Amino acid sequence: MNESRERIRRERERERERNTYSSPRLALRRVLLLAEGRQFREAAGVVARLGPGVLRGVAADLPVDLLVDALPHSAHLIETLLNRLISLEVSPRPELQCESVAWRLVGLLGADQGSGLRARTAKLAQALAQYAPDTRDAVDARRRQLDSAVQGLGTHGLTADSCGALISLHVAMKNELQRHVEIYKQALHKLEELSPVTVQSAPAASSHQRLLALAPADVERRLIDNKSLLTAVDKPALRQLPALVAALAARVDCDKAVLACLGQLKRGDPTLDLSDTRPVAGVLMSYSRGCAALAALMAEGEAPGDAPPRSHADSASDGYHSDSDDSHQHPDRSALVAQYSAVWLKAAEEVLPALGALEQLQPTPHLKYKIVFSVVVLSFRAAISLRDKRLAEARALLGGEDDSSPAAAGFIAAATRLMRSTAHSFPLGEAERTVVNQVVSTLREYPCLRACGALHALAAAGCRAAWTLSLHAPPLRIDTDFTPVVMNPERHVRLDGSSLRSDLIKSFVWPALMDGNRCVFRAVVLT
């Protein structure tokens, strides 16, 4: 008898719960009561049983900021809420302060010391990436900003003065300004000596006819006067000031960036300790690690090609970026992008230094960037031209002239597959020679380029990568739109050492790689 009463009581409680969950107001009250008691798993169970209409009402009125403050304990509840909204295809999706959730996770993951936090928040991160895909891009952009700020902290070291000694920038500027003052005083004294020349004369004395009537002695005297004045003001010691001013401006911009990052972090996390004794780099690097960890958790389960760019601490600035959602259809796409990335790394680490060391190129330091850029563009043109030439030769050899016939189309497809299978060993000497000859003939005033081994190696690597990419189905291509004047974080990445003061593009150093309309490798630019 008692067992029967207990069963009836449980059934009544279940019925009350089912009736309660039919009302958004009562369901929200139940979730909040459980959350206030820190019974987050029980609250998640309530959310998991809500229907679409009630769930939409609960999500619209739920104070997510309270759950954010309770992270990581409330991770299961937030994850359940997001997954339910995704699975029921609730539209429009309620605004759930996803960025606040992300920044809270960033702070926690950055300070994590092996407590198993990543495992506890992995499913929440993946749900967050599905519910608000833009959040992942925002996290990665913040990571790049933090890494750049950390780099900026290291730009305040010693600088070389005109004698080559390493001294403080302020001391170097003081010495340089003193040299300017002394030389300008000498120049003023020289101008006083040339007072007959500098005294304002009638306009007729400097007329074209008067100047054409000068005697040789007059020309000689004028040459001596101007040469003595030029000697007084054209001093090598005066040429360092613009570089020092530029270095000072860069330091100012770096410190502005650091303080801007700290301000953003403080606004996102009011509890952040920014005491005078805490190292700034430690704070920035902690949040950078958190951004990288959260981005990695968001990317779990995705194809390798969809991973976000690596942190600067892990690799050089390689420009890699992909947001493709169909990489599973082309499993070798990430390997192709990696091959293109490897060519850029070769250019950055080997070819640019080799070109910079050539004596003939040293008066024009930016020419090396244009040469590298030309090599990769010409490599793609040469590889595509060679591909089309070989296909045409094979078709003509077999008597196929009608390109529009199904037989010709099938032959081209089969021949392309065959070339793709031998892409790693197909002879590309013709394309490589074409690239080098075009560069050398265009820059014939720099004969040293023909004997530059690094240039030939880059042409070989560039042609090999271009050949492989052009045979892919569908082919990957370089972005030939070089008209943008302002950096787009989705398409461009700043070359290390570029000016941080402006986002205006000065020149392209390496083109972006496109998979259809998607950028899978960002262009490297000088700003």
C-alpha positions in Angstrom: 0.0 0.0 0.0 2.8 2.4 0.9 4.6 1.6 -2.3 1.5 2.4 -4.3 1.1 5.8 -2.6 4.8 6.6 -3.2 4.4 5.7 -6.9 1.3 7.9 -7.2 3.2 10.8 -5.5 6.1 10.6 -7.9 3.7 10.5 -10.8 2.0 13.7 -9.5 5.4 15.4 -9.1 6.3 14.5 -12.7 3.0 15.8 -13.9 3.4 19.1 -12.0 6.9 19.4 -13.6 5.5 18.8 -17.1 2.8 21.4 -16.5 5.3 23.8 -15.0 7.6 23.6 -18.0 4.7 24.6 -20.3 5.0 28.2 -18.9 8.1 30.2 -19.9 7.8 32.3 -16.7 7.6 29.3 -14.3 10.3 27.5 -16.2 12.6 30.5 -16.0 11.9 30.7 -12.3 12.8 27.1 -11.8 16.1 27.4 -13.7 17.1 30.5 -11.7 16.3 28.9 -8.4 18.5 25.9 -9.3 21.2 28.1 -10.6 21.2 30.3 -7.5 21.6 27.1 -5.5 24.5 26.2 -7.8 22.6 23.2 -9.0 23.7 23.8 -12.6 23.3 20.2 -13.8 19.7 20.0 -12.5 19.0 23.4 -14.2 20.5 22.0 -17.4 18.1 19.0 -17.1 15.2 21.4 -16.9 16.4 23.3 -20.0 16.9 20.0 -21.9 13.1 19.2 -21.5 11.7 22.6 -22.7 9.8 22.8 -25.9 10.7 25.4 -28.6 8.3 28.1 -27.5 9.1 27.9 -23.8 12.8 27.6 -24.6 12.7 30.8 -26.6 11.0 32.7 -23.8 13.4 31.3 -21.2 16.5 32.2 -23.4 15.2 35.7 -24.0 14.8 36.5 -20.3 17.6 34.5 -18.8 20.3 36.7 -17.0 23.3 35.1 -18.8 25.7 37.5 -17.0 25.0 35.7 -13.8 25.9 32.4 -15.5 29.0 33.9 -17.0 30.2 34.9 -13.5 29.6 31.4 -12.3 31.8 29.8 -15.0 33.3 27.2 -15.2 30.7 25.6 -12.9 27.8 26.8 -15.1 29.4 25.5 -18.3 27.1 22.5 -18.7 24.0 24.7 -18.3 25.1 27.3 -20.9 26.2 24.5 -23.3 22.8 22.7 -22.9 21.0 26.0 -23.6 23.0 26.7 -26.8 22.7 23.1 -28.1 19.0 23.1 -27.5 18.5 26.3 -29.4 20.7 24.9 -32.2 18.9 21.5 -32.4 15.4 23.1 -32.3 16.5 25.6 -34.9 15.0 28.5 -32.9 14.9 31.5 -35.2 15.8 34.3 -34.7 18.4 33.1 -32.3 18.2 35.0 -29.0 21.2 37.3 -28.1 22.9 35.4 -25.3 26.0 37.5 -24.7 28.2 35.0 -26.5 31.2 37.3 -26.5 30.9 37.7 -22.7 30.9 33.9 -22.4 34.0 33.7 -24.7 36.0 36.4 -22.9 35.3 34.8 -19.6 36.5 31.4 -20.9 39.6 33.2 -22.3 40.5 34.6 -18.9 39.9 31.2 -17.2 41.9 29.2 -19.8 44.7 31.7 -19.8 45.2 31.2 -16.1 44.6 27.5 -16.1 47.4 25.5 -14.5 46.4 21.9 -15.5 43.2 21.7 -13.4 41.3 19.9 -16.2 39.5 23.1 -17.2 39.9 22.5 -20.9 38.1 19.2 -20.7 35.3 20.8 -18.6 34.7 23.6 -21.1 35.4 21.9 -24.4 31.8 21.1 -25.2 30.8 24.7 -24.3 33.4 26.1 -26.6 32.2 23.9 -29.5 28.6 24.9 -28.9 29.6 28.5 -28.8 31.4 28.2 -32.2 28.2 26.6 -33.7 25.8 29.1 -32.1 27.8 32.3 -32.9 30.5 31.5 -35.5 31.7 35.1 -35.5 32.9 34.6 -32.0 35.8 32.4 -33.1 37.0 35.0 -35.5 36.7 37.7 -32.8 38.8 35.5 -30.4 41.5 34.9 -33.0 41.6 38.6 -33.9 42.0 39.5 -30.2 44.8 36.9 -29.9 46.7 38.5 -32.8 46.2 41.9 -31.2 47.6 40.7 -27.9 50.6 39.0 -29.6 51.3 42.3 -31.5 51.1 44.2 -28.2 53.6 41.8 -26.6 55.9 42.3 -29.5 55.6 46.0 -29.1 56.9 45.8 -25.5 60.2 44.5 -26.9 60.8 47.4 -29.2 62.1 49.7 -26.5 65.6 48.5 -26.3 68.9 50.1 -27.2 69.5 51.8 -30.5 72.6 52.4 -32.5 74.0 56.0 -32.7 75.9 57.4 -35.7 79.1 55.8 -34.4 77.5 52.3 -34.2 77.4 52.2 -30.3 74.3 50.9 -28.6 72.7 53.5 -26.4 69.3 54.6 -25.2 67.0 56.2 -27.8 66.6 59.3 -25.7 70.4 59.7 -25.4 70.8 59.1 -29.1 68.2 61.8 -29.9 69.8 64.2 -27.5 73.2 63.7 -29.2 71.7 63.9 -32.6 69.8 67.2 -31.8 73.0 68.6 -30.4 74.8 67.8 -33.6 72.0 69.5 -35.5 72.3 72.6 -33.4 76.0 72.8 -33.9 75.8 72.2 -37.7 73.0 74.7 -38.1 75.0 77.3 -36.3 77.9 76.6 -38.7 75.5 76.9 -41.6 74.2 80.2 -40.3 77.7 81.5 -39.9 78.5 80.4 -43.5 75.4 82.3 -44.7 76.6 85.4 -42.9 79.8 85.1 -44.8 77.9 84.9 -48.0 75.8 88.0 -47.2 76.4 89.5 -50.6 74.7 86.5 -52.0 71.9 86.2 -49.4 71.0 89.9 -49.3 67.6 90.3 -51.0 68.3 91.7 -54.4 66.0 93.2 -57.1 64.1 90.5 -59.1 65.8 91.7 -62.2 69.1 90.6 -60.9 67.9 87.0 -61.0 66.0 87.1 -64.2 66.6 84.5 -66.9 68.4 87.0 -69.2 70.7 88.1 -66.4 71.6 84.6 -65.5 72.4 83.7 -69.1 74.8 86.7 -69.3 77.0 85.5 -66.4 80.8 85.4 -67.1 82.9 82.3 -66.2 84.2 84.0 -63.1 80.7 84.6 -61.9 79.7 81.0 -62.4 82.9 79.8 -60.6 82.2 82.1 -57.7 78.6 80.9 -57.5 79.7 77.3 -57.5 82.2 77.9 -54.7 79.6 79.7 -52.6 76.9 77.0 -53.1 79.4 74.2 -52.6 80.7 75.6 -49.3 77.1 76.0 -48.0 76.2 72.5 -49.1 79.3 71.2 -47.3 78.1 72.9 -44.1 74.6 71.5 -44.1 74.9 68.2 -45.9 76.4 66.2 -43.1 76.0 62.4 -42.8 75.5 62.9 -39.1 72.2 64.7 -39.8 70.6 61.8 -41.5 69.9 59.7 -38.4 67.3 62.0 -37.0 64.4 60.8 -39.2 65.1 57.2 -38.3 65.2 58.1 -34.6 61.9 60.0 -34.9 60.3 57.0 -36.7 61.6 54.7 -33.9 60.2 57.0 -31.3 56.8 57.2 -33.1 56.7 53.4 -33.3 57.4 53.1 -29.6 54.6 55.5 -28.8 52.2 53.5 -31.0 53.3 50.2 -29.4 52.6 51.6 -25.9 49.3 52.9 -27.0 48.4 49.4 -28.3 49.5 47.8 -25.0 47.4 50.2 -22.9 44.4 49.8 -25.3 44.6 46.0 -24.9 44.8 46.4 -21.1 41.8 48.7 -21.2 39.8 46.2 -23.2 40.8 43.4 -20.8 39.8 45.5 -17.8 36.4 46.3 -19.3 35.8 42.6 -20.1 36.9 41.5 -16.7 36.5 44.1 -13.9 38.2 41.7 -11.4 41.4 41.7 -13.4 44.4 42.6 -11.2 46.4 45.4 -12.9 48.4 46.5 -10.0 51.6 48.5 -10.5 53.8 45.6 -9.6 52.3 43.0 -12.0 54.2 42.6 -15.3 52.2 43.8 -18.3 53.6 41.1 -20.6 52.4 38.4 -18.2 48.8 39.7 -18.4 48.8 40.0 -22.2 50.5 36.6 -22.7 48.0 34.9 -20.3 45.0 36.2 -22.2 46.7 35.4 -25.5 47.1 31.8 -24.3 43.5 31.8 -23.3 42.4 33.0 -26.8 44.6 30.3 -28.4 43.2 27.6 -26.1 39.6 28.7 -26.7 40.1 28.9 -30.5 41.6 25.4 -30.4 38.6 24.0 -28.4 36.2 25.7 -30.8 38.0 24.0 -33.7 38.0 20.5 -32.2 36.3 18.1 -34.5 36.8 20.2 -37.6 39.1 19.5 -40.6 42.8 20.5 -40.2 42.4 23.1 -42.9 39.8 24.9 -40.8 42.1 25.6 -37.9 42.7 29.2 -37.0 46.1 30.9 -37.5 48.8 29.8 -35.1 50.0 32.2 -32.4 53.1 34.2 -33.2 54.7 32.5 -30.3 54.3 29.1 -32.1 55.4 30.2 -35.6 56.4 33.0 -37.9 53.7 35.2 -39.3 52.7 32.8 -42.1 49.4 34.4 -43.1 47.5 31.1 -42.9 43.8 31.5 -42.6 40.8 29.4 -43.6 37.1 29.6 -43.0 36.0 26.9 -45.5 33.1 24.8 -44.4 33.4 22.1 -47.0 37.0 20.9 -46.5 35.7 17.4 -46.0 35.0 17.3 -49.7 38.7 17.9 -50.5 40.8 16.1 -47.8 44.1 17.1 -49.5 43.3 20.9 -49.5 45.0 21.5 -46.2 48.2 19.8 -47.6 48.1 22.1 -50.6 47.8 25.2 -48.4 50.6 23.9 -46.2 52.8 23.6 -49.4 52.0 27.2 -50.4 52.7 28.3 -46.8 56.1 26.5 -46.9 57.1 28.4 -50.0 56.3 31.7 -48.2 58.4 30.6 -45.2 61.3 29.8 -47.5 61.0 33.2 -49.1 60.8 35.0 -45.7 63.6 33.0 -44.0 66.1 32.4 -46.8 65.4 34.4 -50.0 64.7 37.8 -48.5 67.9 37.8 -46.4 69.9 36.6 -49.4 68.5 39.3 -51.6 69.1 41.9 -48.9 72.7 40.9 -48.7 73.3 41.6 -52.4 75.4 44.7 -52.7 73.7 46.0 -55.7 70.2 45.8 -54.0 71.2 47.5 -50.8 70.5 51.1 -52.0 66.9 50.0 -52.7 66.0 47.8 -49.7 62.3 47.5 -50.7 63.1 46.0 -54.1 63.7 42.6 -52.6 60.0 42.4 -51.6 58.9 43.3 -55.1 61.2 40.6 -56.5 59.8 37.9 -54.2 56.3 39.0 -55.1 57.0 38.9 -58.8 58.5 35.4 -58.5 55.4 33.9 -57.0 53.0 35.6 -59.4 55.1 34.6 -62.4 55.4 31.1 -61.1 51.6 30.7 -61.2 51.5 32.2 -64.7 54.3 29.9 -65.9 52.8 26.8 -64.3 49.3 27.4 -65.7 50.7 28.2 -69.1 52.8 25.0 -69.1 49.8 22.9 -68.0 47.6 24.2 -70.8 50.5 23.7 -73.3 51.0 20.1 -72.3 47.3 19.3 -72.5 47.0 21.0 -75.9 50.0 19.0 -77.2 48.6 15.7 -76.0 45.2 16.4 -77.5 46.7 17.5 -80.8 48.9 14.4 -80.9 45.8 12.2 -80.6 43.9 14.2 -83.3 41.4 15.8 -80.9 40.6 19.3 -82.1 37.1 19.9 -80.9 37.4 21.2 -77.3 33.6 21.2 -76.8 33.1 17.5 -77.5 32.4 15.1 -74.6 35.4 12.9 -75.7 37.7 15.9 -75.5 36.4 16.9 -72.1 36.9 13.4 -70.8 40.4 13.3 -72.2 41.3 16.6 -70.6 40.0 15.3 -67.2 41.9 12.0 -67.5 45.1 13.8 -68.5 44.7 16.3 -65.6 44.3 13.4 -63.2 47.4 11.7 -64.6 49.5 14.9 -64.2 48.1 15.4 -60.7 49.4 11.9 -59.8 52.9 12.8 -60.9 52.8 16.5 -59.7 55.7 16.0 -57.3 58.1 14.7 -60.1 56.8 16.4 -63.3 59.7 18.3 -65.0 59.2 22.0 -64.5 62.5 23.3 -65.7 60.9 25.2 -68.6 58.6 27.1 -66.2 61.4 27.8 -63.7 63.6 29.2 -66.5 60.8 31.4 -67.7 60.3 32.9 -64.3 64.0 33.6 -63.7 64.5 35.0 -67.2 61.5 37.4 -66.9 62.7 38.7 -63.5 66.3 39.2 -64.8 65.3 40.8 -68.0 63.0 43.2 -66.3 65.7 44.2 -63.8 68.7 44.0 -66.2 70.4 46.8 -64.2 70.9 44.3 -61.4 72.9 41.5 -63.1 73.7 39.9 -59.7 70.2 38.4 -59.7 71.0 35.9 -62.4 73.7 34.3 -60.2 71.5 34.4 -57.0 71.0 30.8 -56.0 68.2 31.8 -53.5 66.2 33.4 -56.4 66.5 30.2 -58.5 65.5 28.1 -55.5 62.4 30.2 -54.9 61.4 30.0 -58.6 61.7 26.2 -58.3 59.6 26.0 -55.1 57.1 28.5 -56.4 56.6 26.7 -59.7 56.2 23.3 -58.0 53.6 24.7 -55.6 51.8 26.5 -58.4 51.8 23.3 -60.6 50.3 21.3 -57.8 47.7 23.9 -56.9 46.7 24.4 -60.5 46.0 20.7 -61.0 43.7 20.5 -58.0 40.0 19.9 -58.6 38.8 22.6 -58.4 42.1 24.5 -58.8 43.4 26.8 -56.0 44.5 30.2 -57.3 46.3 33.3 -56.1 44.3 36.4 -55.5 45.2 38.9 -58.2 43.3 41.8 -56.7 46.1 44.0 -55.6 44.0 47.2 -55.5 43.0 47.4 -51.8 44.7 50.3 -50.0 43.5 49.4 -46.5 44.2 46.1 -44.6 41.4 43.6 -44.3 42.1 41.2 -41.5 40.3 38.4 -43.4 42.6 38.9 -46.5 45.8 40.5 -45.3 48.4 40.0 -42.7 51.1 42.6 -41.9 54.7 41.7 -42.6 56.9 41.5 -39.4 58.6 44.9 -39.0 56.0 46.8 -40.9 54.7 50.1 -39.5 52.0 49.6 -36.8 50.9 53.2 -37.1 48.6 52.7 -40.1 46.6 50.0 -41.9 47.3 51.6 -45.3 48.9 49.0 -47.6 52.2 50.2 -49.0 52.9 47.2 -51.2 52.1 43.4 -51.4 54.9 41.1 -50.5 53.1 37.7 -51.0 49.7 37.1 -52.6 46.7 35.5 -50.9 45.6 32.0 -51.9 42.0 31.4 -52.7 39.8 28.3 -52.7 36.9 29.5 -54.8 35.8 32.7 -53.0 37.4 31.7 -49.7 40.7 33.0 -48.6 42.8 30.1 -47.3 46.1 32.0 -47.0 46.2 35.7 -46.3 48.3 38.1 -48.4 51.4 39.4 -46.7 51.6 43.2 -47.0 53.8 46.1 -46.0 52.1 49.0 -44.3 
